[in-house]
Amino acid sequence: MKTFVIDTNVILYDPRAIFKFEENDVYIPLVVIEEIDRFKKDLNDNGRNARYFSRIVDELRSKGKLNEGIELSGGGKLFVSIDLKASKKYTDIIDLHNVDNKILATALALSEKENEKVVLITKDINLRLKADLVGLLSEDYGKKDRSFDELYAGTKTLEVAVKDLETFKKEKFLLIENAETHNLFPNQYIILCEENNESHRLLGRYSKNRNGIVPLIPLRDGVWGIYPRNIEQQFAIDALLNEEVKLVSLVGKAGTGKTLMALAAGLEMTISQEKYSRLLVSRPIQPMGKDLGFLPGDVDEKLAPWMQPIFDNMDFLFGQQKNSSNSSYEDLINHGLLHVEPLTYIRGRSIPGQYLIVDESQNLTPHEVKTILTRAGDGTKIILTGDCHQIDSPYLDEINNGLTYCAERLKEEDIVAHVTLKAGERSELSEIASKRL
């Protein structure tokens, strides 16, 4: 048995975190409740999570007294502590006017009182450092014991005999008799290489329904004037154009072409092929540096700085379409075929028959990604793109953000595909900066 003390930032990251510790007890210091109360009036995700958590605790309160412990579904108990005080040897060196130090003092008091192991759970690195200095165990919420490079990449290389390559080339299909031994996932992209000869290779996609490798969608004229420049981009475009795949996640550093390919495929499927009723592009409003505050103008004018990266890519794509009947993306917007909006407005909606691109998804929490995916109506395809090494949210990292969480949790689903892009294609300068800075 363990006793977990929960910090405020954990609750703001996941309001249902108290149910994630199985049969172990969960303690919430009173100062955390007070901090949550201050967030409740906010109109952002922190405010929504704070209000949701308050409702959860209020429902639990009807089952017993919080200071005596209330049974949780996992088998443990929830406590809200109000009278725990650390011994003088700690309070002499800890400034209890600091909120983080009050949480730390509560955890220390529990460690002196309880026989079980006490662990402080916080996403605050400095608080974990403080805990280590006073000999208290601390952990990051949701942190996995693996690196970003160990996460599901969506691609795999298989060595096969020459006859198998010939069979695949001729019949456009290669049966995989022992797929389990190869640890293949639905819609995983495959590089078929000749044994002992890596230069002889063909590209395909693993189809779980057919239990074999199928070829990629042929691209004779490119996609809205865009042609793939490397193998990973070929895989990405195949996933973006495949109507059987309803969710695509693209992860890659800056300059790998994630957003550009997603927009090009969206325009192709919506405007050229008319497979979807509208192209909807969205992104979270998360500043890279200090926020500029309130912006003047109407809604469109306020959103212009946040959506400018999308418009930059649109300008480039329409510049590639010299013979297009659509002179600019403004024409598509005016005809209702293209809509660009922030994720703030997506909650509560139902989105049927649309091609939805969510850019900068690495700045979303797993809960926010779930909210987006559950908006999908019949016939909608969702594309998540992002660079997990450029996260602006203070509560997320390269492993626990919504983008990688989604790719890992849904990799066994038949209608989901994932591609990790590694080669930068924007420019020589962009590639140098990504690698060396």
PLY file of the C-alpha trace (Angstrom):
ply
format ascii 1.0
element vertex 437
property float x
property float y
property float z
element edge 436
property int vertex1
property int vertex2
end_header
0.00 0.00 0.00
1.10 3.53 -0.79
-0.25 6.95 0.07
-0.19 9.54 -2.72
-0.29 13.28 -2.04
-1.65 15.18 -5.07
-0.48 18.63 -6.19
-2.79 21.23 -7.79
-1.20 20.99 -11.24
-2.02 17.28 -11.42
-5.72 18.00 -10.95
-5.63 20.80 -13.53
-3.96 18.37 -15.95
-6.38 15.49 -15.21
-9.42 16.20 -13.00
-10.01 12.45 -12.63
-6.49 11.77 -11.39
-7.72 10.67 -7.96
-9.15 7.52 -9.56
-5.85 6.50 -11.21
-4.01 5.11 -8.16
-5.78 1.74 -7.87
-6.07 0.43 -4.30
-3.81 3.09 -2.79
-4.96 6.05 -0.66
-5.01 9.58 -2.08
-4.46 12.69 0.06
-5.32 16.20 -1.08
-4.00 19.02 1.13
-6.51 21.76 1.96
-4.29 24.33 0.26
-4.80 22.44 -3.02
-8.58 22.76 -2.64
-8.10 26.50 -2.08
-5.95 26.80 -5.20
-8.50 24.85 -7.25
-11.18 27.24 -6.05
-9.21 30.20 -7.45
-9.07 28.53 -10.88
-12.81 27.78 -11.06
-13.73 31.15 -12.57
-11.25 30.86 -15.45
-12.76 30.34 -18.90
-9.89 28.17 -20.16
-9.21 24.45 -19.73
-7.77 24.97 -16.25
-11.08 26.52 -15.20
-13.13 23.70 -16.74
-10.97 21.04 -15.09
-11.16 22.84 -11.74
-14.97 22.96 -11.90
-15.16 19.33 -12.99
-12.93 18.22 -10.11
-15.03 20.19 -7.62
-18.16 18.40 -8.83
-16.44 15.02 -8.48
-15.38 15.71 -4.89
-18.84 17.07 -4.04
-20.42 13.82 -5.24
-17.95 11.79 -3.20
-18.65 13.94 -0.16
-22.19 12.55 -0.02
-20.70 9.10 0.68
-18.84 10.04 3.84
-16.51 12.47 5.56
-13.49 13.64 3.57
-11.23 13.91 6.62
-12.01 10.28 7.53
-11.60 8.92 4.02
-14.10 8.11 1.27
-13.94 4.85 -0.67
-12.80 5.20 -4.29
-13.75 2.86 -7.14
-10.19 1.48 -7.32
-10.23 0.28 -3.71
-8.33 3.07 -2.02
-9.63 6.07 -0.10
-9.68 9.82 -0.73
-8.69 12.13 2.14
-8.68 15.91 2.35
-6.24 16.80 5.11
-6.60 19.89 7.29
-4.62 19.22 10.46
-1.40 17.52 9.35
1.75 19.32 10.45
5.34 18.36 9.76
7.76 18.10 12.67
9.83 21.09 13.77
12.97 19.78 12.07
11.27 20.41 8.73
9.24 23.53 9.50
12.40 25.31 10.64
13.82 25.07 7.13
10.60 25.29 5.07
8.86 28.62 4.48
5.19 27.73 4.99
4.05 31.00 3.40
4.77 29.31 0.08
1.91 27.17 -1.28
4.21 24.48 -2.70
5.97 24.23 0.67
2.61 23.73 2.42
1.91 20.78 0.11
5.39 19.46 0.80
4.85 19.84 4.56
1.62 17.85 4.34
3.41 15.02 2.54
6.20 15.08 5.14
3.69 14.95 7.98
2.03 11.92 6.38
5.38 10.20 5.93
6.04 10.62 9.65
2.54 9.49 10.61
1.84 6.61 8.21
3.55 3.23 8.02
2.95 3.03 4.28
5.17 4.62 1.65
4.20 8.24 0.96
4.72 9.65 -2.56
4.21 13.25 -3.64
2.70 13.45 -7.15
3.39 16.73 -8.93
4.18 18.03 -12.40
6.28 20.80 -10.84
9.96 19.91 -11.33
11.14 22.28 -8.61
8.74 20.79 -6.07
10.09 17.34 -6.89
13.59 18.70 -6.29
12.51 20.07 -2.90
10.98 16.71 -2.00
14.23 14.97 -2.87
16.20 17.37 -0.64
14.10 16.47 2.42
14.13 12.73 1.64
10.56 12.45 0.36
9.63 10.29 -2.63
8.10 12.23 -5.53
6.97 11.40 -9.05
5.67 13.15 -12.15
2.04 12.30 -12.86
1.71 10.02 -15.86
5.43 9.85 -16.55
6.49 6.60 -18.20
9.80 4.86 -17.75
10.74 5.23 -21.41
12.00 7.83 -23.81
10.24 9.53 -26.72
12.24 7.40 -29.19
10.68 4.25 -27.71
7.13 5.34 -28.48
5.16 3.91 -31.42
6.57 5.34 -34.66
3.96 3.92 -37.06
6.55 2.41 -39.41
8.52 -0.82 -39.55
11.13 -2.50 -41.76
10.68 -6.16 -42.70
13.30 -8.28 -44.45
11.77 -10.70 -46.94
12.95 -13.03 -49.68
13.29 -11.83 -53.28
10.29 -13.94 -54.33
8.12 -12.16 -51.78
9.11 -8.79 -53.20
8.26 -10.02 -56.68
4.92 -11.35 -55.45
4.08 -8.03 -53.82
5.06 -6.09 -56.93
3.01 -8.31 -59.23
-0.08 -9.07 -57.14
-0.18 -5.81 -55.12
-0.48 -7.86 -51.95
1.76 -9.91 -49.67
0.22 -12.27 -47.14
1.75 -12.12 -43.65
1.10 -15.53 -42.12
2.55 -14.83 -38.67
1.66 -11.18 -38.09
1.82 -11.65 -34.31
5.49 -12.61 -34.44
6.27 -9.40 -36.34
4.29 -7.33 -33.79
2.43 -5.46 -36.52
-0.34 -2.96 -35.83
-3.27 -2.01 -38.09
-2.27 0.49 -40.79
1.39 0.34 -39.80
3.59 1.38 -42.71
6.08 -1.19 -43.91
9.40 -0.99 -45.74
9.85 -4.39 -47.42
13.58 -5.00 -47.92
15.30 -7.87 -49.65
17.33 -9.96 -47.25
20.94 -8.72 -47.14
20.15 -6.03 -49.72
18.59 -2.88 -48.26
18.73 -1.04 -51.58
16.04 -3.36 -53.02
12.85 -2.36 -51.24
9.16 -1.65 -51.71
6.71 0.34 -49.59
3.35 -0.80 -48.26
0.81 -0.69 -45.46
-0.22 -3.53 -43.18
-3.94 -4.25 -43.54
-5.26 -6.16 -40.53
-8.51 -7.00 -42.32
-6.62 -8.69 -45.18
-3.79 -9.88 -42.93
-1.14 -8.68 -45.32
0.76 -5.82 -46.92
-1.05 -3.63 -49.46
0.54 -0.95 -51.69
0.34 2.77 -51.05
-2.15 4.98 -52.87
-0.50 5.91 -56.22
0.35 9.61 -56.68
0.72 10.52 -60.34
0.01 14.25 -60.08
0.90 14.84 -56.45
-1.51 16.24 -53.89
-2.63 19.81 -54.57
0.74 20.46 -56.20
2.70 18.78 -53.39
4.93 15.73 -53.92
6.46 13.63 -51.12
10.22 14.11 -50.73
11.02 11.07 -48.57
9.63 7.71 -47.52
7.98 9.01 -44.35
6.15 11.68 -46.32
4.90 8.99 -48.73
3.50 7.12 -45.73
1.93 10.28 -44.31
0.19 11.24 -47.56
-1.16 7.70 -47.96
-2.70 7.90 -44.47
-4.10 11.38 -45.17
-5.79 10.24 -48.40
-7.05 6.85 -47.17
-10.81 7.09 -46.60
-10.79 3.92 -44.46
-8.54 5.62 -41.91
-10.61 7.99 -39.76
-7.83 9.28 -37.48
-4.28 10.16 -38.49
-1.58 11.43 -36.11
1.55 13.01 -37.57
4.49 13.68 -35.25
7.68 15.36 -36.37
10.08 18.20 -35.75
9.72 21.60 -37.39
10.10 21.51 -41.16
9.06 17.88 -41.75
5.93 18.97 -43.65
3.21 17.87 -41.22
0.88 20.84 -41.54
1.54 21.42 -45.25
0.79 17.81 -46.20
-2.33 17.73 -44.00
-3.68 20.90 -45.60
-2.82 19.71 -49.11
-4.58 16.39 -48.52
-7.53 18.16 -46.94
-7.93 20.44 -49.97
-7.56 17.46 -52.32
-10.19 15.37 -50.53
-12.59 18.26 -49.94
-12.28 20.48 -53.02
-10.92 18.24 -55.80
-12.50 14.88 -54.92
-15.47 16.22 -52.90
-15.23 13.35 -50.41
-15.97 15.68 -47.48
-18.34 18.61 -47.14
-15.82 21.01 -45.63
-12.20 21.39 -44.57
-12.07 22.53 -40.94
-8.68 23.64 -39.59
-8.12 24.36 -35.91
-5.31 24.87 -33.44
-5.00 25.58 -29.71
-4.39 29.17 -28.67
-1.12 28.67 -26.81
1.56 31.40 -27.03
5.24 30.45 -27.42
6.45 33.29 -25.23
4.78 35.96 -23.12
1.13 36.46 -24.06
0.23 39.72 -25.81
-2.99 40.04 -23.84
-6.30 41.13 -25.35
-6.19 41.96 -29.06
-8.34 44.63 -30.74
-10.97 43.99 -33.38
-13.69 41.43 -34.06
-13.30 37.66 -33.68
-11.53 37.20 -37.02
-9.09 40.03 -36.29
-8.34 38.67 -32.82
-7.65 35.18 -34.20
-5.52 36.31 -37.14
-2.15 36.14 -35.29
-2.91 32.64 -33.98
-4.07 31.31 -37.34
-1.40 32.99 -39.48
0.72 29.78 -39.78
-2.30 28.09 -41.39
-2.79 30.99 -43.81
0.93 30.97 -44.68
0.66 27.34 -45.75
-2.54 28.06 -47.65
-0.84 30.86 -49.57
1.93 28.45 -50.55
-0.49 25.71 -51.63
-2.60 28.04 -53.77
0.60 29.39 -55.27
1.26 25.82 -56.46
-2.16 25.67 -58.16
-1.59 27.95 -61.13
-4.53 26.52 -63.06
-6.91 26.19 -60.13
-10.42 27.62 -60.51
-10.15 28.70 -56.86
-8.06 31.87 -56.97
-7.40 31.95 -53.23
-8.36 30.29 -49.99
-10.53 33.34 -49.19
-12.88 32.17 -51.95
-13.21 28.78 -50.25
-13.91 30.48 -46.93
-16.58 32.67 -48.51
-18.24 29.59 -50.06
-18.18 27.72 -46.74
-15.81 25.00 -47.99
-12.95 26.04 -45.71
-13.23 27.13 -42.10
-10.40 28.07 -39.73
-11.15 28.43 -36.03
-9.58 27.98 -32.58
-10.24 24.86 -30.52
-12.00 27.04 -27.95
-15.20 26.76 -30.01
-15.17 23.00 -30.62
-16.52 21.80 -27.26
-20.12 20.62 -27.42
-20.23 20.46 -31.21
-20.99 17.55 -33.53
-18.91 17.56 -36.73
-20.21 15.19 -39.46
-18.72 14.63 -42.92
-15.75 16.97 -42.53
-11.98 16.81 -42.88
-10.75 18.18 -39.55
-7.09 19.16 -39.05
-5.92 19.98 -35.51
-2.51 21.61 -35.74
-0.07 21.96 -32.80
-1.76 19.05 -31.01
1.26 18.54 -28.77
-0.07 21.43 -26.66
-3.25 19.51 -25.84
-3.81 17.29 -22.81
-5.09 13.72 -23.26
-8.47 14.89 -21.95
-8.63 17.69 -24.54
-7.76 15.29 -27.37
-10.52 12.96 -26.19
-12.94 15.91 -26.27
-11.96 16.65 -29.88
-12.21 13.05 -31.09
-15.64 12.61 -29.54
-16.88 15.56 -31.65
-16.45 13.48 -34.83
-19.73 12.71 -36.54
-20.41 10.17 -39.27
-17.99 10.45 -42.20
-15.52 12.80 -40.48
-11.76 12.29 -40.66
-9.48 13.88 -38.03
-5.80 14.74 -38.47
-3.63 15.54 -35.44
-0.25 17.14 -36.14
2.48 18.41 -33.84
6.11 18.57 -32.76
6.50 16.92 -29.37
9.83 18.66 -28.81
8.22 22.12 -28.97
5.62 22.16 -26.21
4.44 25.49 -24.85
2.08 24.21 -22.14
3.74 24.15 -18.67
1.98 20.91 -17.67
2.91 18.75 -20.67
6.05 17.02 -21.91
7.06 15.00 -24.97
5.60 11.76 -23.57
2.47 12.87 -21.71
0.92 15.26 -24.20
-2.35 14.46 -25.95
-0.75 13.77 -29.33
1.61 10.99 -28.24
-0.99 9.68 -25.77
-3.48 9.30 -28.60
-0.96 7.60 -30.91
-0.01 5.07 -28.21
-3.48 4.28 -26.91
-5.16 3.89 -30.33
-2.43 2.12 -32.30
-4.35 -1.20 -32.28
-7.51 0.27 -33.83
-8.37 -0.57 -37.46
-9.31 3.00 -38.42
-6.23 4.73 -36.97
-2.82 5.43 -38.54
0.29 7.12 -37.18
3.49 8.35 -38.83
6.59 9.83 -37.21
8.42 12.16 -39.59
12.14 12.63 -39.03
13.65 14.25 -42.11
13.29 18.03 -42.35
12.38 19.32 -45.81
11.56 23.00 -45.22
15.02 24.38 -45.91
18.68 23.73 -45.24
18.68 26.39 -42.50
15.58 24.93 -40.84
17.14 21.48 -40.76
20.39 22.77 -39.26
18.48 24.68 -36.58
16.36 21.63 -35.67
19.40 19.43 -35.27
21.91 21.73 -33.60
19.97 24.31 -31.58
0 1
1 2
2 3
3 4
4 5
5 6
6 7
7 8
8 9
9 10
10 11
11 12
12 13
13 14
14 15
15 16
16 17
17 18
18 19
19 20
20 21
21 22
22 23
23 24
24 25
25 26
26 27
27 28
28 29
29 30
30 31
31 32
32 33
33 34
34 35
35 36
36 37
37 38
38 39
39 40
40 41
41 42
42 43
43 44
44 45
45 46
46 47
47 48
48 49
49 50
50 51
51 52
52 53
53 54
54 55
55 56
56 57
57 58
58 59
59 60
60 61
61 62
62 63
63 64
64 65
65 66
66 67
67 68
68 69
69 70
70 71
71 72
72 73
73 74
74 75
75 76
76 77
77 78
78 79
79 80
80 81
81 82
82 83
83 84
84 85
85 86
86 87
87 88
88 89
89 90
90 91
91 92
92 93
93 94
94 95
95 96
96 97
97 98
98 99
99 100
100 101
101 102
102 103
103 104
104 105
105 106
106 107
107 108
108 109
109 110
110 111
111 112
112 113
113 114
114 115
115 116
116 117
117 118
118 119
119 120
120 121
121 122
122 123
123 124
124 125
125 126
126 127
127 128
128 129
129 130
130 131
131 132
132 133
133 134
134 135
135 136
136 137
137 138
138 139
139 140
140 141
141 142
142 143
143 144
144 145
145 146
146 147
147 148
148 149
149 150
150 151
151 152
152 153
153 154
154 155
155 156
156 157
157 158
158 159
159 160
160 161
161 162
162 163
163 164
164 165
165 166
166 167
167 168
168 169
169 170
170 171
171 172
172 173
173 174
174 175
175 176
176 177
177 178
178 179
179 180
180 181
181 182
182 183
183 184
184 185
185 186
186 187
187 188
188 189
189 190
190 191
191 192
192 193
193 194
194 195
195 196
196 197
197 198
198 199
199 200
200 201
201 202
202 203
203 204
204 205
205 206
206 207
207 208
208 209
209 210
210 211
211 212
212 213
213 214
214 215
215 216
216 217
217 218
218 219
219 220
220 221
221 222
222 223
223 224
224 225
225 226
226 227
227 228
228 229
229 230
230 231
231 232
232 233
233 234
234 235
235 236
236 237
237 238
238 239
239 240
240 241
241 242
242 243
243 244
244 245
245 246
246 247
247 248
248 249
249 250
250 251
251 252
252 253
253 254
254 255
255 256
256 257
257 258
258 259
259 260
260 261
261 262
262 263
263 264
264 265
265 266
266 267
267 268
268 269
269 270
270 271
271 272
272 273
273 274
274 275
275 276
276 277
277 278
278 279
279 280
280 281
281 282
282 283
283 284
284 285
285 286
286 287
287 288
288 289
289 290
290 291
291 292
292 293
293 294
294 295
295 296
296 297
297 298
298 299
299 300
300 301
301 302
302 303
303 304
304 305
305 306
306 307
307 308
308 309
309 310
310 311
311 312
312 313
313 314
314 315
315 316
316 317
317 318
318 319
319 320
320 321
321 322
322 323
323 324
324 325
325 326
326 327
327 328
328 329
329 330
330 331
331 332
332 333
333 334
334 335
335 336
336 337
337 338
338 339
339 340
340 341
341 342
342 343
343 344
344 345
345 346
346 347
347 348
348 349
349 350
350 351
351 352
352 353
353 354
354 355
355 356
356 357
357 358
358 359
359 360
360 361
361 362
362 363
363 364
364 365
365 366
366 367
367 368
368 369
369 370
370 371
371 372
372 373
373 374
374 375
375 376
376 377
377 378
378 379
379 380
380 381
381 382
382 383
383 384
384 385
385 386
386 387
387 388
388 389
389 390
390 391
391 392
392 393
393 394
394 395
395 396
396 397
397 398
398 399
399 400
400 401
401 402
402 403
403 404
404 405
405 406
406 407
407 408
408 409
409 410
410 411
411 412
412 413
413 414
414 415
415 416
416 417
417 418
418 419
419 420
420 421
421 422
422 423
423 424
424 425
425 426
426 427
427 428
428 429
429 430
430 431
431 432
432 433
433 434
434 435
435 436
